[in-house]
Amino acid sequence: MKSTSFAVALLGSTLVAAPAAAGDDKEEKAASARPAAASLSHAGQLGVFTRADIEGQGRGVVGAFGLTYGIGNHVEVQAAALMGREKGVEPGATFFILSGKWKPRVSLALPIFIHDGGWLGVHPGAGIEWDPLRHFGLFAELGAVLFPTTPKGYENVVFLPAIGAQARF
């Protein structure tokens, strides 16, 4: 069944309808046949990540290995194991300011180190994420960890830049 399209124009105060130009149907069909641009959002994607938290005074690195899940276009929750001189866990969330390939990011996590009964910290950070593909990204952050209490010999505030990679499914 052939469809006919009409172009509508307003001339003065009279509405005029006329058949559209012959090429318009072909252009519409070609436009609808093109695939939509792939979203780079993390929404609904389960992911795995690895991150190197580099102690700001060069005294060591803590590796973070974990899972992520994208909630909507701008929020991702995560849970990680922390592996370094001390071991721990870290739940957290990342907020993406934009949704393109380059995403400014702000994160907040709660590292819990298990040593002398365990201690809880707050880890805010801000940085950038580059997602060249929907299923892969690289990121870098500047952050700090604030511990209200620590065992003897540990600092309460630590500058903590980080770099990492993520795969999403």
N, C-alpha and C positions, 0 to 999 in steps of 0.2 A: 504494500500500500504506500503510495507516494504522498508525502506531506507537503503542503505549501506554506511557506512562511510569508508574513506580511510585514512591511515597514510602516510605521505610523509616524505621521508628522503633524505638527500643529501649525496651520497657516492662518495668521490673524486670529480669529476666534472660531475657526472651523477645523475639526479634526478630520484628517484625510488618511485613508488606508490604501496601500497599494502593494502588489506583490513585490517581495524583496528581489534584489538582483540575483541572477542565477548562481553566481559564485559563492553567495553567502552560506548555502547549505553545505557545500564542500568544506568551507572554512570551519563551520560549526562542528562538523563530523570529525575533522582533523584535530580540532582543539579537544573534543571529548575523548578521542582515542589516545591522546598523550597521557602517559602516567603522571599522577600527581607527584610533586616533589616529596622525596622521602623525609619524614620527620626525624630530627636529631634529638627529640625529647627522650628522656629516660622513662617516661610514664609506662607503667605496667611491665617493666623489664627487670628480671632478676639478674644480678651481676656478681662478679667476683673481682676483688681488687687487691693490689699489693701497694704498700706505701713505705717509704723510708723517712722516718722522723730523725732529722739530723740535729743533735744537740748543738746549740748555737756557739758554744765555746770550744767545739771540736773534741769533746771528750767521749763521743760515742754515737751510735745509731741504734734506734729501736725499729724493728720491722713490724709492720701491721699487715695482717692477712685476714681478709674477711669477705662478707657478703653484703650486697646492697639490694635495695628495691626502690624503684621510682614510683612516687605517689604524685600523680599529676605531672604537669610540664616543668615545674620549678622546685620540687622537693624530692629528696632521696634520703631514705633512712639506711643505716648501716650498723653492723656489729662486727667487731674485729678481735682477733687474738693479738696480743702485743708480745713480741719476742725480742729480748735484749738481755742485758745483765740481770734484769728483773723481768718477771713474766706478769701478764695481766690480761684484762679484757677491756673493750671500749665500745659502748653503744654511742650512737650519735646521729646527726642529721646534717645534710648539706642543702643549701638554698641557692638556686641558680637565678641570677638577676635577668639574664637574657636566655634565648632558646636556640640560637644559631650554632655554627661550628665553634665559635669562641664564646665561652660562657664565663663571665665573672662569677665567682662563687664565694659564699660565706658559710663557714661550718661551725658547728658546736658539738663537742663530744665530752664524755665523762670517763676518762681513763681510771681504771681501778687496778692498782698494782698489788700483787699478793706477796708481801714481804713483811715480816714482823706484824702479822695480823691484818695486813692490807691497808692501803690508803687510797682515798678518792681525790681526784683532781677535776679541774674544769679546763677544757682545751678549746679556746676560740681560735679561729683562723680565717684568713681571706686570701683569695688567689684567683687563678684563671684555669679553666679547663678547655682543652682543645679536643673536639669530637670530630675527626675526619670522616667517621662512619657511624651509623646508628649503633653499632655493636662494639665500638672500641673508642677509648679516650685516654688522654694523658693529662696530668694536672700538676700544678705547683702551687704551694701555699706558704704564706708567712704566718706564724702563729706563736702562741706561748701556752705553757701549761702552768696553772696555778694550783698549788696544793696547800690547803689550810693547815694540815699537819703532815710531817714527814718523819721517818726514822732518823736517828742521829747520823750525820754525815751526808744528808741529802738536802738539796735546796728547795725552797718553797715556790720559787718562780724560775721557769726555764724558758728561754727563747728557743723556738722549735720550728725552723723551716722544714718543709717536706716536699717530696716529689713522689709521683705514683702513676700507676696505670690501672685501667679497668677494662674488663670484657663483660659485655651484657648479652643476654639471651632472650 
